[in-house]
Amino acid sequence: MKKFALTAFVLLAACGGPAPSPEHSYGSEPQLPAPQSGALPTVNIAEATTWPAGAAPTAPEGFTVTRFAEGLDHPRWLYVLPNGDVLVAESSTQPQQGGGVLGWVRNQVQRQAGALGQSANRVTLLRDANQDGVIEERHVFAENLNQPIGMVLAAGHIYIANTDSVVRFPYANGQTSVQGTGEVVMQLPHRDGDNGHWTRNLIANNDGTKLYVSVGSASNIANYGMEAEEGRAAIWEFNPDGTGQTIVAGGLRNPVGMDWSPSSNALWVAVNERDELGDNLVPDYITSVQRGDFFGWPYSYWGQNVDIRVEPQNPSLVATARRPDYALGAHTASLGLTFYDADRFPVSYRNGAFIGQHGSWNRSALVGYKVVFVPFENGRPNGPPQDFLTGFLNANNQAQGRPVGVIVDQTGALLVADDVGNIVWRVTYGG
């Protein structure tokens, strides 16, 4: 009955003819159509299914895709330790409490997408000691966490970003587990029962003296008022002991993936933009981040394009809004981000960015559900995004998987966390 009701809602909300081409919403100069909005949002998400035995996503010619780890519980994010061990954060979206009809719809959408359920709340360690692509050991590294995502090693500790806090554990090279719930070094903005964009990512600077945590907004466009958004839609900087907490950049609706450009050493972030303005608004993006940047949310998008739905407005703040660097298409849910700084892939991939696109829910025709590659030259995007890993949607437009976190391992292979397939994929090149 619930699935039928959701289907009826989808058909009602998505009617009105075929979706226009999304191609204009990519690159450094996207063409933004006029906003469209109505009483009901367009709702269309790929129903979750399973990968057939032996099946795998499709990569370009010359690449091989294998199952690095299976049987995980919503693997979201990845981190590679100095000895080559791979940490996998396993966590799920929790049901929204309240929110009326739209809240109910969001819960149904998440359930149909295979994203809703009891969160594993753990980090798993995978060890491939001889680096042959086959795991010899698997350990529960940390447990009893709270929707963990980001992980980073700095100042002799493993830092883990829960949805409500950053915690740390002492770490020695080769250690396969940590004990307890960790020392809280930073409390993060959080709403019990209705936490909106709940993922929190972590990264450290090159010498581990500063850490950065991304915090998404509580809602689409400050629907609960700006008081509920205090400290959110931002990237925070802090010292390893938790002191020195300050916002580096704001107006970022849902910043998730972060990485340092290997050619410019600039911090880049993948941002999931707002919904309910039409099939081709607003493009998700990647952008470099400088201290003091403001990117518009919730008042404006792609620089100073005002979102008239937001009241009251803030014209003086909008006037400072910076345009992002590179659009990745509207509603693609571009979450994962890693630069390729190894030498095992062809030279055309050197210093470019891989982006995990989790896939759309607010668009008539599905987009995302793949890993794309953006070539870089001299520290800047150079050319259109290229499909790199596809096939997450089957012939019936069901989601066999949904890519999220992406990272390069010590062998130069690309690892991809698939939180519907419950698999970590490994992509290698050549023989």
ROBAPA-475043 format. One line per field, with one value per residue (C-alpha): residue number from 1; chain; x, y negated, z. Coordinates in steps of 0.02 Angstrom, whole numbers, plus 50000, padded with zeros to 5 digits. Last residue first. Example, Ala and Ser with C-alpha at 12.3 -4.5 7.8 and 13.67 -1.06 7.14 Angstrom:
// residues 2
k: 2, 1 $
c: A, A $
x: 50684, 50615 $
y: 50053, 50225 $
z: 50357, 50390 $
***
This chain:
// residues 431
k: 431, 430, 429, 428, 427, 426, 425, 424, 423, 422, 421, 420, 419, 418, 417, 416, 415, 414, 413, 412, 411, 410, 409, 408, 407, 406, 405, 404, 403, 402, 401, 400, 399, 398, 397, 396, 395, 394, 393, 392, 391, 390, 389, 388, 387, 386, 385, 384, 383, 382, 381, 380, 379, 378, 377, 376, 375, 374, 373, 372, 371, 370, 369, 368, 367, 366, 365, 364, 363, 362, 361, 360, 359, 358, 357, 356, 355, 354, 353, 352, 351, 350, 349, 348, 347, 346, 345, 344, 343, 342, 341, 340, 339, 338, 337, 336, 335, 334, 333, 332, 331, 330, 329, 328, 327, 326, 325, 324, 323, 322, 321, 320, 319, 318, 317, 316, 315, 314, 313, 312, 311, 310, 309, 308, 307, 306, 305, 304, 303, 302, 301, 300, 299, 298, 297, 296, 295, 294, 293, 292, 291, 290, 289, 288, 287, 286, 285, 284, 283, 282, 281, 280, 279, 278, 277, 276, 275, 274, 273, 272, 271, 270, 269, 268, 267, 266, 265, 264, 263, 262, 261, 260, 259, 258, 257, 256, 255, 254, 253, 252, 251, 250, 249, 248, 247, 246, 245, 244, 243, 242, 241, 240, 239, 238, 237, 236, 235, 234, 233, 232, 231, 230, 229, 228, 227, 226, 225, 224, 223, 222, 221, 220, 219, 218, 217, 216, 215, 214, 213, 212, 211, 210, 209, 208, 207, 206, 205, 204, 203, 202, 201, 200, 199, 198, 197, 196, 195, 194, 193, 192, 191, 190, 189, 188, 187, 186, 185, 184, 183, 182, 181, 180, 179, 178, 177, 176, 175, 174, 173, 172, 171, 170, 169, 168, 167, 166, 165, 164, 163, 162, 161, 160, 159, 158, 157, 156, 155, 154, 153, 152, 151, 150, 149, 148, 147, 146, 145, 144, 143, 142, 141, 140, 139, 138, 137, 136, 135, 134, 133, 132, 131, 130, 129, 128, 127, 126, 125, 124, 123, 122, 121, 120, 119, 118, 117, 116, 115, 114, 113, 112, 111, 110, 109, 108, 107, 106, 105, 104, 103, 102, 101, 100, 99, 98, 97, 96, 95, 94, 93, 92, 91, 90, 89, 88, 87, 86, 85, 84, 83, 82, 81, 80, 79, 78, 77, 76, 75, 74, 73, 72, 71, 70, 69, 68, 67, 66, 65, 64, 63, 62, 61, 60, 59, 58, 57, 56, 55, 54, 53, 52, 51, 50, 49, 48, 47, 46, 45, 44, 43, 42, 41, 40, 39, 38, 37, 36, 35, 34, 33, 32, 31, 30, 29, 28, 27, 26, 25, 24, 23, 22, 21, 20, 19, 18, 17, 16, 15, 14, 13, 12, 11, 10, 9, 8, 7, 6, 5, 4, 3, 2, 1 $
c: A, A, A, A, A, A, A, A, A, A, A, A, A, A, A, A, A, A, A, A, A, A, A, A, A, A, A, A, A, A, A, A, A, A, A, A, A, A, A, A, A, A, A, A, A, A, A, A, A, A, A, A, A, A, A, A, A, A, A, A, A, A, A, A, A, A, A, A, A, A, A, A, A, A, A, A, A, A, A, A, A, A, A, A, A, A, A, A, A, A, A, A, A, A, A, A, A, A, A, A, A, A, A, A, A, A, A, A, A, A, A, A, A, A, A, A, A, A, A, A, A, A, A, A, A, A, A, A, A, A, A, A, A, A, A, A, A, A, A, A, A, A, A, A, A, A, A, A, A, A, A, A, A, A, A, A, A, A, A, A, A, A, A, A, A, A, A, A, A, A, A, A, A, A, A, A, A, A, A, A, A, A, A, A, A, A, A, A, A, A, A, A, A, A, A, A, A, A, A, A, A, A, A, A, A, A, A, A, A, A, A, A, A, A, A, A, A, A, A, A, A, A, A, A, A, A, A, A, A, A, A, A, A, A, A, A, A, A, A, A, A, A, A, A, A, A, A, A, A, A, A, A, A, A, A, A, A, A, A, A, A, A, A, A, A, A, A, A, A, A, A, A, A, A, A, A, A, A, A, A, A, A, A, A, A, A, A, A, A, A, A, A, A, A, A, A, A, A, A, A, A, A, A, A, A, A, A, A, A, A, A, A, A, A, A, A, A, A, A, A, A, A, A, A, A, A, A, A, A, A, A, A, A, A, A, A, A, A, A, A, A, A, A, A, A, A, A, A, A, A, A, A, A, A, A, A, A, A, A, A, A, A, A, A, A, A, A, A, A, A, A, A, A, A, A, A, A, A, A, A, A, A, A, A, A, A, A, A, A, A, A, A, A, A, A, A, A, A, A, A, A, A, A, A, A, A, A, A, A, A, A, A, A, A, A, A, A, A, A, A, A, A, A, A, A, A, A, A, A, A, A $
x: 52367, 52306, 52210, 52127, 51956, 51908, 51726, 51674, 51508, 51347, 51256, 51154, 51296, 51424, 51592, 51716, 51902, 52016, 52180, 52347, 52425, 52413, 52225, 52138, 51971, 51787, 51639, 51460, 51412, 51234, 51206, 51092, 50977, 50826, 50807, 50735, 50891, 50998, 51059, 51232, 51296, 51422, 51598, 51701, 51578, 51676, 51643, 51672, 51841, 51980, 51945, 52080, 52243, 52355, 52251, 52110, 52004, 51835, 51793, 51620, 51560, 51381, 51202, 51187, 51030, 50855, 50721, 50582, 50701, 50695, 50765, 50934, 51089, 51234, 51361, 51537, 51661, 51836, 51949, 52098, 52280, 52336, 52189, 52256, 52420, 52340, 52305, 52442, 52533, 52449, 52380, 52199, 52096, 51953, 51773, 51615, 51448, 51376, 51189, 51152, 51007, 51063, 51221, 51404, 51442, 51621, 51703, 51567, 51508, 51545, 51409, 51458, 51306, 51198, 51253, 51196, 51034, 50980, 50805, 50668, 50605, 50678, 50564, 50636, 50799, 50912, 51042, 51196, 51327, 51267, 51123, 51048, 50971, 50998, 51140, 51245, 51422, 51511, 51701, 51793, 51944, 51958, 51871, 51893, 51732, 51639, 51457, 51276, 51173, 51012, 50905, 50886, 50732, 50643, 50663, 50619, 50794, 50949, 51134, 51244, 51420, 51587, 51733, 51906, 52048, 52190, 52359, 52378, 52437, 52385, 52215, 52170, 52013, 51837, 51678, 51524, 51462, 51271, 51200, 51366, 51329, 51482, 51671, 51810, 51698, 51799, 51844, 52013, 52014, 51966, 52132, 52180, 52145, 51984, 51917, 51733, 51656, 51479, 51296, 51273, 51335, 51162, 51040, 50896, 50908, 50896, 50716, 50642, 50632, 50810, 50811, 50821, 50838, 50960, 51107, 51265, 51418, 51593, 51738, 51914, 52068, 52223, 52398, 52402, 52553, 52464, 52299, 52169, 52004, 51837, 51660, 51495, 51336, 51170, 51089, 50922, 50933, 50749, 50729, 50860, 50931, 51122, 51255, 51424, 51513, 51701, 51842, 51737, 51854, 51811, 51666, 51768, 51912, 52003, 52032, 52156, 52314, 52445, 52520, 52469, 52309, 52236, 52050, 51959, 51780, 51698, 51518, 51333, 51330, 51485, 51650, 51791, 51968, 52105, 52243, 52431, 52421, 52313, 52228, 52062, 51887, 51724, 51559, 51494, 51307, 51324, 51462, 51440, 51582, 51762, 51885, 51777, 51903, 51929, 52087, 52158, 52070, 52109, 52166, 52345, 52412, 52511, 52433, 52256, 52177, 51999, 51950, 51765, 51695, 51532, 51361, 51270, 51122, 50950, 50860, 50833, 50944, 50869, 50802, 50623, 50654, 50730, 50582, 50458, 50545, 50549, 50364, 50321, 50421, 50338, 50166, 50201, 50381, 50376, 50508, 50626, 50682, 50870, 50991, 51117, 51297, 51449, 51616, 51749, 51933, 52063, 52230, 52374, 52504, 52478, 52288, 52167, 51996, 51827, 51647, 51470, 51465, 51282, 51305, 51449, 51428, 51559, 51738, 51859, 51735, 51824, 51822, 51955, 52008, 52078, 51919, 51818, 51729, 51565, 51493, 51499, 51404, 51469, 51308, 51172, 51185, 51038, 50884, 50846, 50707, 50775, 50706, 50572, 50486, 50444, 50396, 50215, 50141, 50241, 50411, 50503, 50660, 50711, 50850, 51033, 51164, 51319, 51484, 51618, 51550, 51383, 51203, 51183, 51189, 51030, 50918, 50737, 50626, 50483, 50307, 50205, 50188, 50319, 50218, 50064, 50162, 50275, 50130, 50044, 50204, 50219, 50042, 50073, 50234, 50138, 50000 $
y: 50313, 50141, 50023, 50056, 50018, 50088, 50092, 50086, 50177, 50158, 50148, 50004, 49911, 49933, 49868, 49847, 49887, 49825, 49917, 49828, 49967, 49865, 49840, 49697, 49644, 49632, 49615, 49628, 49745, 49811, 49994, 50114, 49964, 50007, 49922, 50081, 50112, 50098, 49938, 49948, 49983, 49842, 49805, 49676, 49561, 49407, 49231, 49093, 49010, 48933, 48912, 48805, 48845, 48818, 48939, 49044, 49183, 49217, 49401, 49469, 49609, 49664, 49657, 49478, 49436, 49512, 49430, 49329, 49257, 49239, 49411, 49408, 49517, 49551, 49468, 49516, 49391, 49430, 49279, 49248, 49237, 49373, 49451, 49411, 49495, 49667, 49747, 49822, 49657, 49594, 49420, 49448, 49321, 49381, 49326, 49418, 49328, 49275, 49299, 49290, 49172, 49039, 49070, 49067, 48881, 48819, 48673, 48611, 48430, 48325, 48240, 48070, 47977, 48115, 48061, 47882, 47941, 48050, 48117, 48150, 48266, 48395, 48446, 48306, 48402, 48262, 48298, 48218, 48352, 48519, 48512, 48379, 48352, 48524, 48544, 48414, 48481, 48380, 48386, 48322, 48435, 48502, 48655, 48734, 48794, 48950, 48935, 48987, 48894, 48811, 48826, 48937, 49039, 48897, 48784, 48916, 48958, 48872, 48912, 49062, 48994, 49077, 48988, 48931, 48871, 48794, 48882, 48820, 48976, 49112, 49029, 49062, 49163, 49143, 49243, 49185, 49006, 48997, 48822, 48729, 48549, 48550, 48561, 48571, 48575, 48573, 48693, 48649, 48789, 48969, 49048, 49076, 48892, 48840, 48784, 48790, 48808, 48742, 48774, 48781, 48677, 48609, 48683, 48706, 48521, 48485, 48541, 48715, 48720, 48654, 48698, 48888, 48927, 48952, 48895, 48998, 48996, 49021, 49048, 48980, 49021, 48916, 48964, 49128, 49079, 49089, 49018, 49136, 49198, 49246, 49276, 49259, 49337, 49288, 49179, 49154, 49193, 49219, 49339, 49257, 49101, 49086, 48953, 49032, 49052, 49054, 49149, 49293, 49430, 49600, 49721, 49860, 49959, 49951, 50091, 50162, 50067, 50075, 49905, 49846, 49748, 49652, 49623, 49465, 49403, 49271, 49242, 49250, 49342, 49438, 49382, 49500, 49444, 49575, 49509, 49486, 49303, 49339, 49489, 49452, 49522, 49448, 49542, 49604, 49618, 49616, 49734, 49894, 49974, 49947, 50056, 50209, 50317, 50396, 50487, 50564, 50451, 50484, 50342, 50405, 50278, 50406, 50350, 50326, 50275, 50209, 50114, 50087, 49927, 49938, 49861, 50006, 49890, 49965, 49927, 49807, 49801, 49939, 49817, 49869, 49830, 49661, 49617, 49674, 49570, 49419, 49439, 49442, 49284, 49202, 49246, 49176, 49140, 49248, 49377, 49417, 49598, 49626, 49630, 49771, 49796, 49902, 49809, 49913, 49904, 49971, 50037, 49980, 49955, 49766, 49785, 49770, 49694, 49738, 49679, 49741, 49929, 49971, 50133, 50232, 50404, 50378, 50313, 50283, 50337, 50313, 50187, 50195, 50048, 50057, 49996, 49879, 49946, 50042, 50085, 50266, 50428, 50596, 50641, 50515, 50348, 50317, 50205, 50028, 49932, 49787, 49621, 49507, 49370, 49205, 49086, 49044, 48870, 48805, 48741, 48697, 48591, 48516, 48614, 48599, 48616, 48688, 48597, 48696, 48864, 48954, 48890, 48872, 49060, 49090, 49114, 49069, 49189, 49266, 49201, 49127, 49266, 49291, 49242, 49344, 49496, 49489, 49468, 49619, 49720, 49666, 49723, 49889, 49916, 49878, 50000 $
z: 49173, 49133, 49244, 49411, 49485, 49655, 49710, 49893, 49906, 50002, 49834, 49902, 49989, 49851, 49913, 49769, 49775, 49635, 49611, 49628, 49732, 49893, 49873, 49783, 49859, 49815, 49934, 49869, 49727, 49719, 49677, 49586, 49569, 49465, 49297, 49221, 49116, 49273, 49354, 49435, 49259, 49254, 49314, 49221, 49131, 49082, 49146, 49018, 48993, 49096, 49280, 49362, 49454, 49305, 49202, 49274, 49199, 49281, 49305, 49339, 49452, 49423, 49485, 49424, 49327, 49327, 49220, 49301, 49432, 49621, 49672, 49587, 49601, 49721, 49606, 49661, 49591, 49526, 49505, 49391, 49447, 49324, 49233, 49058, 49110, 49101, 49271, 49382, 49419, 49578, 49617, 49563, 49657, 49765, 49784, 49839, 49856, 49688, 49716, 49528, 49563, 49439, 49341, 49393, 49388, 49406, 49496, 49613, 49598, 49752, 49852, 49921, 49852, 49923, 50097, 50069, 49989, 50138, 50100, 50226, 50161, 50044, 49900, 49792, 49766, 49705, 49571, 49650, 49636, 49573, 49697, 49809, 49981, 50057, 50016, 49925, 49911, 50046, 50050, 50204, 50187, 50011, 49941, 49771, 49694, 49645, 49595, 49605, 49477, 49536, 49436, 49283, 49327, 49414, 49565, 49697, 49759, 49825, 49794, 49840, 49856, 49817, 49899, 49847, 49959, 49859, 49853, 49673, 49581, 49704, 49734, 49915, 49947, 50016, 49983, 50079, 50067, 50081, 50059, 50053, 50105, 50216, 50209, 50340, 50494, 50655, 50795, 50869, 50998, 50965, 51015, 50832, 50794, 50708, 50539, 50493, 50320, 50308, 50273, 50463, 50610, 50648, 50522, 50645, 50686, 50500, 50490, 50483, 50292, 50277, 50092, 50081, 50265, 50410, 50305, 50282, 50395, 50325, 50445, 50425, 50528, 50557, 50615, 50519, 50414, 50246, 50304, 50377, 50307, 50381, 50316, 50407, 50335, 50414, 50283, 50367, 50553, 50588, 50733, 50842, 50759, 50752, 50742, 50782, 50948, 50934, 51020, 51089, 51150, 51079, 51099, 51178, 51104, 50939, 50815, 50689, 50739, 50603, 50642, 50815, 50846, 50993, 50963, 50913, 50907, 50798, 50847, 50802, 50634, 50685, 50611, 50654, 50699, 50712, 50824, 50820, 50772, 50619, 50538, 50453, 50447, 50382, 50386, 50554, 50588, 50777, 50838, 50937, 50839, 50787, 50690, 50666, 50576, 50404, 50354, 50196, 50071, 49888, 49775, 49763, 49888, 49989, 50154, 50091, 50255, 50271, 50430, 50469, 50546, 50638, 50662, 50578, 50552, 50567, 50407, 50264, 50111, 50005, 49877, 49915, 50099, 50058, 49948, 50080, 50214, 50099, 50062, 50247, 50277, 50127, 50195, 50368, 50419, 50575, 50619, 50477, 50470, 50490, 50344, 50359, 50414, 50375, 50371, 50283, 50334, 50213, 50272, 50162, 50300, 50299, 50320, 50173, 50207, 50136, 50152, 50137, 50159, 50189, 50285, 50210, 50133, 49999, 49991, 49846, 49714, 49549, 49406, 49270, 49162, 48985, 48902, 49012, 49168, 49184, 49354, 49411, 49391, 49454, 49542, 49500, 49592, 49707, 49700, 49756, 49671, 49569, 49626, 49554, 49653, 49570, 49708, 49745, 49763, 49618, 49568, 49410, 49403, 49236, 49155, 49207, 49071, 49152, 49128, 49221, 49170, 49174, 49182, 48993, 48970, 49072, 48920, 48953, 49047, 48951, 48974, 49116, 49243, 49379, 49531, 49492, 49436, 49587, 49707, 49633, 49652, 49832, 49868, 49784, 49885, 50044, 50000 $
***
